[in-house]
Structures are given as C-alpha cells and as structure tokens.
Amino acid sequence: MPSVRLRRPLPHDLADVFRIAKAFHQDSAYRDQPLSLDKIDALFVSTMTRDDHFAILAVDAVTDRMQGYLLGVCHEHYFNHERTVSDLGFYIMEDYRSMQIVRKMLQMLESWAFGQMKAVDISLGVSSGIADKLIVRLYERMGYQRGYYGVIKSR
C-alpha cells in the first residue's frame, strides 16, 4: 500500500477533488443521479473559506496527490440551538484505504467538531450500498452508535 499523509486542502487540489468525487459518486447509492462538478467546486471552496466547514485530505506521501477526503459541516440541531457536525462526504480511493488512515481522519474531524466547533455530537452517513456493514462496524469501534436509519426512494 502506498504511503499516505493527511493535510488541509489547498486551491490547487480542485482537479483532484473532481477525480475523487467522480469515483465517490460511482461507489455511492446516488450513482444513478447526476453529478454536479459546480456543486463539488462550491463545497470544496467552502471548506477552505468558512469556519463552519471542515476538510482533511488523504494524499500520497510522495506525490502529494489527493487520494481521498473527509468533509464536514457544523450546524444547529433541528430541535434546539446545540451544535452538531455532519459529514458531507468521506471517500478514499481503494488503493489507499486503511483502517489507520480512516481512524486518523475521523479523529481530526472529532477534534475540530468537539474542540473548535463545541459540537455536542457528530453524525456520519453510510451511503455506499457496497460495504455498509463494514463501515458501520468501523464507526462503532470508534465509539459511534446507530442514531438514525436512513432510507432512499428515487423516482
């Protein structure tokens, strides 16, 4: 497995964001819906310009080329003014996936959420429809518990 390091996004990463987003889209439950690169562009920029958005990149340690990302957003809970953090997307290219990298990325999100954002909780989605049980087990090992159940109905 290639060596990976983590870093914050930089403006020159946009081309790789599109490459990763396309792969992520194909591996998601939303693969039959269109992919808007304009939307991905705006979201990526928001992670670099807004304090309530978070991004950490997994990059090849030699080439510095992005191989994955974890994006999050802090917002108020529905029923009160407490802060919560939700992931906006979490994807790592297959050749670069490891439990160690996933854990490190989640720990950085948690540090930002509970430290800087003072959030009371974090919600992570699982929408691949491919390895959902494995992903849920990993999250549970990191202290997450099932908080909701999502369903999708498409037209």
N, C-alpha and C positions, 0 to 999 in steps of 0.2 A: 504494500500500500504506500502511495506517495506521502511524503511528509506534509503536514498541514499546520498553518498557524492562523490565529484569529486577529482581525483588526477591524477598525471602523471603516465605513465606506468613504471613498473619495470620488470627486466628479468624473475622473477618467474610467471608473468602474461601470459606467452605464451600458456599454456594449455587452459586457459580461452579464449584467443584470438581465438583459433581454435573452441571452442564451440560456441562463439558468431558469428564467421564468417560462420559457417555451418548454423546457424539459419538465419542469414542475407541473405545468398545465397538462401535459400529456399523461403524467402519472397521477392526476387528481380525479376526483369524482366529477369535476367540472369540465372534463376534456371535450365534451360534446357542445360546450358553449364557446362562443368566440373569445379570443384572447385580444385584449386591447393593450398594445405596447405604449400608447399615450397614457393610459391609466397607470401602467407599471412605472413609466417615467416620472409621473407626478408623485406617486407614492414613494419612490426611491428618493427623489429630491426632498420630500417632506421629512424623511428620516435624517437628512443632513441639516435641515433648516429649522425644524420645530422641536422644542424641548419635550413635547408630549409624545414624540415618535422615537422609536429605537431601532437600531440595526447593528448587527455584528456579522462580519463576513468570514467564511472559511476560505482561505486562499492557499494555493500551492506554495510551500515554503521556499521553493527555488525560483519559480517564475513569477510569483506574486499574482497569478491569475486566479480570479474568483472561481470557487468550486461549490459554493453554497452560501446561503444566508438565512438569518432569523430576523424577522421584522416584528415589531410590536407597537401598540398604541395604548396610551393611558387615557382613560375617560371615566366619567362618573357612572356608578351603578344606576340601574333603572329605578329602583325604589328609594334611593337616598343619595346623599352627596358624597358618600365614600368613594375613593378612587379604586379602580380596578384596572388591570392590564390584560389585554387580549392579544394573542399573536395574530399577525396579519399574513404570515407565511413563513414556513420553515421547510427548507429543502436543501439537501446536499447531494451532489452528483454521486452516482453509485460507487465509482472507484475510490471516492474519498470518504465514504461513510465509515464511521467507527463510533462505538459507544462512548469512547473518551471524548471525541470532538462534540458529540451531541450533548453530553453532560456539561462540558465547558461552556458551550454556547448558552445552554439553559441557565447555568449558574450566573453568567453575565447578565442575562435578561432579569433573573431574580434580583441580583444586586441593584440593578437600575430601578426595577419596579418597587422593591421594598425600601431601598435606600433613598435614591433621588426623588422618586415619584410619591413615596409614602403610601403606596397602594396597599389595600387590605388583602387582596388576592390576585391570582393570575389564572386566566382561562386559556387553555390550549386546545386547538381543534385537531381532529384527526379526520381527514377527508380523502385519503388516497384510494380507499376501497381495495388496496393491494396488500398492505402489511399492517392493517389496522390493529390487530390483536398484539402484534409485536411492539408497535408503537405505544399502545396503551400500557402494556407491561413495563416498558422502559419508564414511562411517565410515573407509573405507580411506584416503581423502585426509587424514584427521586422524590417521593412524598406527595405526589398529586393523587387525587381521588376523583372518581366519576362524580361530576357535579351537575351534568345535564346530559340529555341524549338528543342528538340532532337527527333529523330526517330530511330528505330532499324529495320533492316531487317536481318533475320537469314537464313542460308541455310538449 
